[in-house]
Amino acid sequence: MYSKCGNLFDARKLFDRMTQTDTVTWNGLIAGYVQNGFTDEAVALFKAMIASGVKLDSITFASFLPSILESGTLKHCKEVHSYIVRHDVPFDVYLKSALVDIYFKGGDVEMARKTFQQNTLVDVAVCTAMISGYVLNGLNVEAINMFRWLVQEKMIPNCLTMASVLPSCAALASLKLGKELHCDILKKGLENVCQVGSSITYMYAKCGRLDLAYQFFKRMPEKDSVCWNLMIVSCSQNGKPEMAIDLFRQMGTSGTKFDAVSLSATLSACANYPALYYGKELHCFVVKENSFISDTFVASALIDMYSKCGKLALARCVFDMMNWKNEVSWNSIIAAYGNHGRPRECLDLFHEMLEAGIQPDHITFLVIISACGHAGLVDEGMYYFRCMTEEYGICARMEHYACMVDLYGRAGRLHEAFDTLKSMPFTPDAGTWGSLLGACRIHGNVELAKLASRHLLELDPNNSGYYVLLSNVHAGAGEWESVLK
């Protein structure tokens, strides 16, 4: 009782006073420490349990395993698994679920599969752990296949199963399958469970149906902070910033407590609107609520908001006042200067970031290369692209190559832009070819424009903007017959 209420001090006090302790009491206290985030204490208690000679059972390990990755590594998980095998601990569905979950969270998908296949003991909880693990590791097709297998085996999915499989439909943008699952949820009467409702909302929003997401969200009888946050984030990311701001207001009037996610998402909406006045109000709220003032993600969202609202000095002020900065906050301020056409300050901040001991990531270099491109600093852009791959071992993504094509294109070095595009280790997308076509229009290269437009029209034949761009290229070259075509 004390553990479940979060009162671990009294739980431990009572435990220490007990003259006799058995497996059940040890398990209860270990589970309490793990559930309340005291992983080091859970590990110490587990070791003390072994030393006391009390018999460990499957519940002991199922309770203890979630703490291992927090305080150790995947190697420690495997050591505990070996201990379980050596000491013939009963391998029931509870222990199997815990092991599957811990291997997936550690990124060892193959070991999770082997554990699942180890014996025939399988129930809906084990299958749900497999589905969640596949989704966590981006294996969304495997997650859906596992769900189908579960149904074929006549197991009845519970609310956790449905909440776990819906994000895979969202990731695959499979609206049809998502709707089928929604129908099944309605039949089972699970739609009013907050966790399931959040997953349905997320699925519709990610599949491009924000209208259906909002309709379902409005019908939910109970909404927790996760539900509200998902809807606010979805509106902010899908071009509905005013709707996101309005939802934030409704969240406050409903009595649901704000957290760092709701504040960051709403600040992002203020940046995209832009709504400086409301953004400043939120900043005042953050200062007033001391619990958020030190949150790096909220501070980074404030930097982004002030930058996009044209207040670079205020963005820098927020950054300078931060007690602790991570790569997200450094990326935010570097991007702020880049967006305001001040590449030299971008590069200075990058070197300050390195001096502070913060490792740059792929976003850092994307921001820097983009800033160099807009300022015509071709040599610097080339240097940082090489630096990213050779010095920091960061693999260039589609966005980095698109930035390099844009960098060369803006400088009129179209053949180098085309060579970069050809050297990409993956098929160029419409955005990359579009950058090349735009550069061809500016610099009047008709032949390269024709080549780029052919690829663009194959990738996105319904985009009228590409036809207009190509027409402008021909018009600039005086080829009026081609314009009419």
C-alpha positions in Angstrom: 0.0 0.0 0.0 2.7 2.5 1.0 4.8 1.6 -2.2 1.8 2.1 -4.5 1.0 5.4 -2.9 4.6 6.5 -3.5 5.4 6.7 0.2 8.6 4.6 0.1 10.1 6.0 3.3 7.3 4.5 5.4 7.3 1.3 3.2 11.0 0.8 3.9 10.5 1.6 7.6 7.8 -1.0 7.9 9.9 -3.5 6.0 13.0 -3.0 8.2 10.9 -3.5 11.4 9.5 -6.9 10.2 11.0 -9.8 12.1 10.3 -12.2 9.2 10.4 -11.4 5.5 9.5 -13.7 2.7 9.6 -13.5 -1.1 6.3 -11.6 -1.4 7.5 -8.7 0.9 10.8 -8.4 -0.8 9.1 -8.4 -4.2 6.6 -5.7 -3.1 9.4 -3.3 -1.9 11.6 -3.9 -5.0 8.5 -3.2 -7.3 7.8 -0.1 -5.3 11.3 1.3 -5.8 11.3 0.5 -9.5 7.8 2.0 -10.1 8.8 5.2 -8.3 12.1 5.6 -10.3 14.5 4.7 -7.5 16.5 2.3 -9.6 19.8 2.3 -7.6 17.8 1.5 -4.4 16.0 -1.3 -6.3 19.4 -2.8 -7.4 20.8 -2.6 -3.8 17.6 -4.3 -2.4 17.8 -7.0 -5.1 21.4 -7.8 -4.0 20.4 -7.8 -0.4 17.6 -10.2 -1.1 20.1 -12.7 -2.7 22.4 -12.3 0.3 19.6 -12.9 2.7 18.9 -16.4 1.3 15.3 -15.7 0.5 14.2 -17.6 -2.6 13.8 -15.5 -5.8 10.9 -16.2 -8.1 9.7 -15.0 -11.5 7.9 -12.0 -9.9 11.2 -10.9 -8.3 12.9 -10.7 -11.7 9.8 -9.3 -13.5 9.7 -6.5 -10.9 13.5 -5.9 -10.9 14.3 -6.1 -14.6 13.0 -2.7 -15.7 15.5 -1.0 -13.4 18.6 -2.6 -15.0 18.8 -0.5 -18.1 18.3 2.6 -16.0 21.3 1.8 -13.8 23.3 -0.5 -16.0 23.7 -1.8 -19.6 22.3 -4.5 -21.8 25.2 -6.6 -20.7 23.8 -6.6 -17.1 20.4 -7.6 -18.5 22.0 -10.7 -20.1 23.9 -11.5 -16.9 20.6 -11.5 -15.0 19.0 -13.6 -17.8 21.9 -16.1 -17.4 21.3 -16.2 -13.6 17.6 -17.0 -14.2 18.6 -19.9 -16.5 21.3 -21.3 -14.2 19.0 -21.2 -11.1 16.0 -22.7 -12.8 13.7 -19.8 -12.0 10.2 -20.6 -13.3 9.9 -19.1 -16.8 6.3 -17.9 -16.8 4.6 -15.2 -18.9 5.4 -12.4 -16.4 9.1 -13.1 -16.6 9.0 -13.6 -20.3 7.2 -10.3 -20.9 9.8 -8.5 -18.7 12.7 -10.0 -20.6 11.2 -9.3 -24.0 10.6 -5.7 -22.9 14.1 -5.1 -21.6 15.8 -6.5 -24.7 13.7 -4.3 -27.0 14.4 -1.2 -24.9 18.1 -2.1 -25.1 17.9 -2.4 -28.9 18.6 -6.1 -29.1 15.6 -7.2 -31.3 17.1 -10.6 -32.1 17.4 -11.5 -28.4 13.9 -10.4 -27.8 12.7 -12.7 -30.6 14.6 -15.6 -29.2 13.2 -15.0 -25.8 9.7 -14.9 -27.2 10.3 -18.2 -29.0 12.0 -19.9 -26.1 8.9 -21.8 -25.0 5.2 -22.1 -25.8 4.1 -20.0 -22.9 2.5 -17.0 -24.7 -0.4 -14.8 -23.6 -1.7 -11.4 -24.6 0.7 -9.6 -22.3 3.8 -11.3 -24.0 2.4 -10.4 -27.5 1.7 -6.9 -26.4 5.3 -6.6 -25.2 6.4 -7.8 -28.6 4.2 -5.3 -30.4 5.4 -2.4 -28.2 9.0 -3.5 -28.8 8.7 -3.7 -32.5 7.1 -0.2 -32.6 9.9 1.2 -30.4 12.5 -0.1 -32.8 10.7 1.1 -35.9 9.7 -2.4 -37.1 6.1 -1.4 -37.7 5.2 -4.1 -40.2 6.4 -6.8 -37.7 4.3 -5.1 -35.0 1.2 -5.4 -37.2 2.0 -9.0 -38.2 2.4 -9.9 -34.5 -1.0 -8.4 -33.8 -2.5 -10.5 -36.6 -0.9 -13.6 -35.2 -2.3 -12.8 -31.8 -5.8 -12.6 -33.2 -5.4 -15.8 -35.3 -4.4 -17.6 -32.1 -7.8 -16.7 -30.6 -6.2 -14.3 -28.0 -8.3 -11.3 -27.0 -6.4 -8.0 -27.4 -6.8 -5.7 -24.3 -6.6 -1.9 -24.2 -2.8 -1.9 -23.9 -2.5 -4.1 -27.0 -4.7 -1.8 -29.0 -2.8 1.3 -27.7 0.5 -0.4 -28.7 -0.4 -1.4 -32.3 -2.1 1.9 -33.4 1.2 3.8 -33.5 2.5 1.3 -36.1 -0.5 2.3 -38.4 0.4 5.9 -37.8 4.1 5.3 -38.8 3.1 3.5 -41.9 0.3 6.1 -42.7 -2.0 3.1 -43.0 -5.4 4.9 -42.5 -7.4 1.9 -43.7 -5.9 -0.5 -41.1 -6.1 2.2 -38.5 -9.9 2.6 -39.1 -10.3 -1.2 -38.9 -8.6 -1.2 -35.5 -10.8 1.7 -34.4 -13.9 -0.3 -35.4 -12.6 -3.2 -33.4 -12.0 -0.9 -30.4 -15.5 0.4 -30.6 -16.9 -3.2 -30.6 -14.8 -4.1 -27.5 -15.9 -0.9 -25.7 -12.3 0.3 -25.2 -12.6 3.7 -26.8 -13.1 5.6 -23.5 -9.8 4.4 -22.0 -7.4 7.4 -22.1 -4.4 5.4 -23.3 -6.4 4.0 -26.3 -8.0 7.3 -27.0 -4.6 9.0 -27.2 -3.4 6.3 -29.7 -6.5 6.8 -31.9 -6.0 10.5 -31.9 -2.3 10.2 -32.8 -3.0 7.6 -35.5 -5.6 9.9 -37.3 -3.3 13.0 -37.0 -0.3 11.1 -38.4 -2.3 9.7 -41.3 -3.2 13.3 -42.3 -6.8 13.3 -40.9 -6.5 16.0 -38.3 -10.3 16.5 -38.6 -11.0 12.9 -37.5 -8.4 13.2 -34.7 -10.1 16.3 -33.4 -13.6 14.8 -33.7 -12.6 11.8 -31.7 -10.7 13.9 -29.2 -13.8 16.1 -28.5 -15.9 13.0 -27.9 -13.5 11.5 -25.3 -15.3 11.7 -21.8 -12.0 11.9 -19.9 -8.7 13.4 -21.1 -5.4 13.2 -19.3 -2.3 15.4 -20.0 -1.1 12.9 -22.6 -4.3 13.2 -24.6 -4.2 17.0 -24.5 -0.5 17.1 -25.4 -1.0 14.8 -28.4 -3.7 16.9 -29.8 -1.8 20.2 -29.2 1.4 18.7 -30.8 -0.7 17.3 -33.8 -2.3 20.7 -34.5 1.1 22.5 -34.2 2.8 20.1 -36.6 0.0 20.0 -39.1 -0.3 23.7 -39.8 -3.0 24.6 -37.3 -1.1 26.8 -34.8 -4.2 28.8 -33.8 -6.0 25.6 -33.0 -3.1 24.4 -30.9 -3.1 27.7 -28.9 -6.9 27.4 -28.3 -6.5 23.8 -27.1 -3.8 24.9 -24.7 -6.3 27.4 -23.2 -9.0 24.7 -23.0 -6.5 22.4 -21.3 -6.0 25.0 -18.6 -9.7 25.6 -18.1 -10.4 21.8 -17.9 -8.1 21.6 -14.8 -5.5 19.4 -16.4 -2.0 20.2 -15.3 0.4 21.6 -17.9 3.8 20.0 -18.4 6.9 20.6 -20.4 5.4 18.9 -23.5 2.3 21.1 -23.6 4.3 24.3 -23.0 6.9 23.4 -25.7 4.3 22.4 -28.3 2.2 25.6 -27.7 5.3 27.8 -27.9 6.1 26.1 -31.2 2.6 26.9 -32.4 3.2 30.6 -31.3 6.4 30.5 -33.4 4.6 29.2 -36.5 1.6 31.5 -36.2 3.4 33.9 -35.3 1.8 35.1 -32.0 4.4 37.0 -30.1 2.0 38.4 -27.5 0.7 35.0 -26.5 4.2 33.6 -26.6 5.3 36.3 -24.1 2.3 35.4 -21.9 3.5 31.8 -21.9 7.1 33.0 -21.0 5.6 34.8 -18.0 3.8 31.6 -17.0 7.1 29.7 -17.3 8.9 32.2 -15.1 6.1 32.2 -12.6 6.1 28.4 -12.4 9.6 27.6 -11.1 9.3 24.0 -12.1 9.6 24.8 -15.8 12.2 27.6 -15.8 15.1 25.1 -15.8 13.6 22.8 -18.4 15.9 22.8 -21.5 13.1 21.8 -23.9 10.8 24.6 -22.8 13.8 27.1 -22.9 14.7 25.9 -26.4 11.0 26.3 -27.5 11.2 29.9 -26.2 14.3 30.6 -28.2 12.6 29.2 -31.3 9.5 31.3 -30.7 11.3 34.6 -30.2 13.5 33.9 -33.2 10.6 33.2 -35.5 8.7 36.2 -34.2 11.7 38.4 -35.2 13.0 39.0 -31.7 16.6 37.6 -31.9 17.8 39.7 -28.9 15.2 38.1 -26.7 16.0 34.6 -28.0 19.7 35.2 -27.1 18.7 36.5 -23.7 16.7 33.3 -22.9 19.7 31.3 -24.1 22.2 33.2 -22.0 20.1 32.8 -18.9 19.9 29.0 -19.2 21.8 27.3 -16.3 22.3 24.1 -18.3 22.4 23.7 -22.1 22.2 20.6 -24.2 22.5 20.0 -28.0 18.8 21.0 -28.4 19.3 24.4 -26.9 22.5 25.0 -28.8 20.9 24.0 -32.1 18.0 26.3 -31.4 20.1 29.4 -30.9 22.4 28.5 -33.9 19.3 28.1 -36.0 17.9 31.4 -34.8 21.0 33.3 -36.0 21.0 31.3 -39.3 17.3 32.2 -40.0 18.2 35.9 -39.4 21.0 35.8 -42.0 23.9 36.0 -39.6 26.1 33.0 -40.5 29.2 34.3 -38.8 27.5 34.3 -35.4 26.3 30.7 -36.3 29.8 29.6 -36.7 31.0 31.4 -33.6 28.2 29.7 -31.6 29.2 26.3 -33.1 32.7 26.7 -31.8 31.4 27.8 -28.4 29.3 24.7 -28.3 32.3 22.5 -28.9 34.3 24.4 -26.2 31.4 23.7 -23.8 31.9 20.0 -24.4 28.6 19.5 -26.3 28.8 17.1 -29.3 27.1 18.4 -32.4 24.4 16.2 -34.0 23.0 15.9 -37.6 20.6 18.9 -36.9 23.6 21.1 -35.9 25.3 20.6 -39.2 22.0 20.9 -41.1 21.5 24.3 -39.6 25.1 25.4 -40.3 25.2 24.2 -43.9 21.8 25.9 -44.6 23.1 29.2 -43.1 26.2 29.0 -45.2 24.1 28.4 -48.3 21.9 31.4 -47.7 24.9 33.6 -47.1 26.9 32.4 -50.1 29.6 30.8 -48.0 30.2 27.9 -50.3 33.7 26.9 -49.1 32.6 27.0 -45.4 29.5 24.9 -46.2 31.7 22.3 -48.0 34.1 22.2 -45.0 31.3 21.6 -42.5 29.7 18.9 -44.6 33.1 17.0 -44.8 33.7 17.8 -41.1 30.3 16.2 -40.2 31.0 12.9 -42.0 34.8 12.6 -41.6 35.5 14.1 -38.2 32.3 13.3 -36.3 31.2 10.2 -38.1 27.7 11.5 -38.7 26.1 9.9 -41.8 24.7 12.5 -44.2 20.9 12.3 -44.6 18.7 13.4 -47.5 18.3 16.9 -45.9 22.1 17.4 -45.8 22.4 16.6 -49.5 19.5 18.8 -50.3 21.2 21.6 -48.4 24.4 21.0 -50.4 22.5 21.1 -53.7 20.9 24.4 -52.6 24.3 25.7 -51.5 25.9 25.1 -54.9 22.8 26.1 -56.7 22.5 29.5 -55.1 26.2 30.2 -55.9 25.6 29.3 -59.6 27.8 26.1 -59.4 25.1 24.0 -61.0 27.3 21.2 -62.2 28.6 20.7 -58.7 25.1 20.7 -57.4 24.2 18.0 -60.0 27.3 15.9 -59.1 26.3 16.1 -55.4 22.8 14.9 -56.3 24.2 12.0 -58.3 26.6 11.0 -55.5 23.8 10.6 -53.0 23.7 7.0 -51.5 19.9 7.0 -51.9 17.3 8.1 -54.5 16.9 11.9 -54.4 13.4 13.1 -53.4 11.3 15.8 -55.0 12.6 18.5 -52.7 16.2 17.9 -53.8 15.4 17.9 -57.5 13.2 21.0 -56.8 16.2 22.8 -55.3 18.2 22.1 -58.5 15.3 23.2 -60.7 15.0 26.5 -58.8 18.7 27.2 -59.2 18.5 26.4 -62.9 15.7 29.0 -63.2 17.8 31.7 -61.4 21.0 31.0 -63.5 19.3 30.1 -66.8 20.5 26.5 -67.3 17.8 25.1 -69.6 19.3 21.6 -70.2 19.8 20.8 -66.5 16.3 22.3 -65.8 14.8 19.8 -68.3 16.6 16.9 -66.6 15.5 18.0 -63.2 11.9 18.6 -64.3 11.7 15.1 -65.8 12.6 13.5 -62.4 10.2 15.9 -60.6 7.3 15.1 -62.8 7.9 11.4 -62.2 8.0 11.8 -58.5 5.2 14.4 -58.1 3.2 14.8 -61.4 0.3 16.8 -59.8 2.5 19.6 -58.5 1.7 22.6 -60.7 4.6 24.6 -59.1 7.2 22.5 -61.0 5.5 23.2 -64.4 5.5 27.0 -63.6 9.3 26.8 -62.7 10.1 25.0 -65.9 8.0 27.4 -67.9 9.9 30.3 -66.3 13.2 28.7 -67.3 12.1 28.4 -70.9 10.8 32.0 -70.9 14.1 33.3 -69.5 15.9 31.6 -72.4 13.4 33.0 -75.0 12.0 29.5 -75.9 8.4 30.6 -76.2 7.2 27.4 -78.0 8.4 25.3 -75.0 6.6 27.7 -72.7 3.3 27.0 -74.5 3.9 23.2 -74.1 
